[in-house]
Amino acid sequence: RVRFLHDNLRPRDLLWTRSPHGKYCLAQVLTPWEYHEGPGSVEADIVNVVRCQILSVRQVDDVPGEIINCFRPTRAIQGIRKPTAISYSQLLWNQLAHSNDYDPVRGCLSDLFSFLDPETAEDVVFIYLQKLGWLVIPHSRKADTMGFEFILIHANSKKRAVVQVKTGSVPLRREDWGNFTDEVFLFQTNGNYCGADTQGVTCLDPEQLRTFISEYLDVMPKAVQRWVMQLRGNM
């Protein structure tokens, strides 16, 4: 941990931290690593220090799943390397600190899904299908679920369905999902579907999802709201 602090942290880097009660904070590093050997530091067992400005993140859904997942390993400190997580952290810091410390992200609303991490993209599909009457079985949405993201039951027809979501350029083949006895919803954030139409398999249109997000922005996770407003140029 000390070596990581010494070798990796630089002024203007951002740090995420979480309290035992699940309260998240975002901090900006102000100084390089320092070693303090005074009586107070030794007594508190805090001798390796980087000075930071720390801001509270008030809304839990302001923290995207990609960052929350980094707190699951038992390591006390680790690097977050994914570009979407870095860009979002900088966007959030600028807004929380009312600053221009980091260059604004450039893009348009059609780029939205390229800025969402996989878990947040799943959240959007989750909400969209629930608005269509599909209820999500909560325990089915776990990291060890094999082959799909979650299981659905329709509130009226009682039909079952499964959902698969892919981000980036990874394609989804319709035929690969034709052997399910349930219905299947596929969502590829770039609309990258391939293969012949397959009975029982529905491919969701990214443009339709973007329209849904705009129309129901007030029920989207805060992380999605922030990206939409940023890309609209209103923040």
Secondary structure, 3 states (H helix, E strand, C coil): CHHHHHHHCCCCCEEEEECCCCCEEEEEECCCCEECCCHHHHHHCCCEECCEEEEEECCHHHCCHHHHHHHCCCCCCCCCCCHHHHHHHHHHHHHHCCCCCCCCCCCCHHHHHHHCCHHHHHHHHHHHHHHCCEEECHHHCCCCCCCCCEEEEECCCCCEEEEEEECCCCCEEHHHHCCCCCEEEEEECCCCEECCCCCCEEECCHHHHHHHHHHCHHHCCHHHHHHHHHHHCCC
